[in-house]
Amino acid sequence: MKPGTLEVLNRLSETLTARRNADPSTSYTASLFAKGPDAILKKIGEETAELIMAAKDGKRLPIVNEATDVVYHIMVLMAFFDMSVDDILQEMHRREGISGIDEKRSRTA
Ligand SMILES: N=c1c2ncn([C@@H]3O[C@H](COP(=O)(O)OP(=O)(O)OP(=O)(O)O)[C@@H](O)[C@H]3O)c2ncn1[C@@H]1O[C@H](COP(=O)(O)O)[C@@H](O)[C@H]1O
């Protein structure tokens, strides 16, 4: 990953937060906020289904495009609930180095 690449996520988070007070007729994000969480969840479902179909086709560019749509809509959901990509990154930090297999085993121990 190029240096500074992650900063685009922080800038997008700030933009999405600012869109909470924006005019829905000029901002797609604001139009989702105005429709409410069910509309955002519906988009996450649709975009996830599109990602699955793109992955079944196995073509790199459509997979990247659909995965980006999913991430954007998840970030809109986070902003709706007054959270940001920071919350996800912190959780990833917490999980770093913990094997999924060990974590699952610890749940049943
Ligand atoms: N990254 C994105 C982004 N990714 C996807 N999308 C939009 O998400 C929508 C995806 O829905 P579809 O592909 O299903 O298109 P659609 O059929 O027109 O959508 P629906 O009418 O069915 O909801 C499209 O309108 C895309 O343009 C995004 N819209 C905005 N951003 C970022 O958010 C910022 C703020 O955007 P606005 O709030 O629109 O100013 C932008 O500067 C970008 O950085």
The ligand as an ORCA input file, in Angstrom:
! r2SCAN-3c Opt
* xyz 0 1
  N     -17.374      6.661     -2.460
  C     -18.509      7.079     -2.760
  C     -19.453      6.239     -3.432
  N     -19.370      4.951     -3.846
  C     -20.561      4.685     -4.413
  N     -21.379      5.766     -4.367
  C     -22.743      5.913     -4.896
  O     -23.490      4.828     -4.458
  C     -24.538      4.586     -5.381
  C     -24.509      3.113     -5.649
  O     -25.733      2.752     -5.985
  P     -26.008      1.955     -7.336
  O     -24.767      1.524     -8.019
  O     -26.984      0.910     -6.940
  O     -26.619      3.114     -8.191
  P     -28.091      3.589     -8.223
  O     -28.887      2.521     -8.903
  O     -28.057      4.930     -8.873
  O     -28.537      3.722     -6.693
  P     -30.016      3.638     -6.103
  O     -30.817      4.735     -6.756
  O     -30.518      2.250     -6.375
  O     -29.813      3.876     -4.614
  C     -24.256      5.426     -6.628
  O     -25.071      6.578     -6.636
  C     -22.803      5.797     -6.423
  O     -22.438      7.033     -7.023
  C     -20.729      6.731     -3.758
  N     -21.104      8.015     -3.454
  C     -20.198      8.800     -2.813
  N     -18.935      8.374     -2.460
  C     -18.018      9.262     -1.711
  O     -18.791     10.085     -0.869
  C     -18.474     11.454     -1.091
  C     -19.702     12.292     -0.853
  O     -20.696     11.972     -1.838
  P     -22.046     12.829     -1.882
  O     -22.674     12.672     -0.565
  O     -22.878     12.247     -2.997
  O     -21.628     14.243     -2.163
  C     -17.967     11.506     -2.541
  O     -17.123     12.625     -2.723
  C     -17.194     10.205     -2.608
  O     -15.906     10.378     -2.020
*
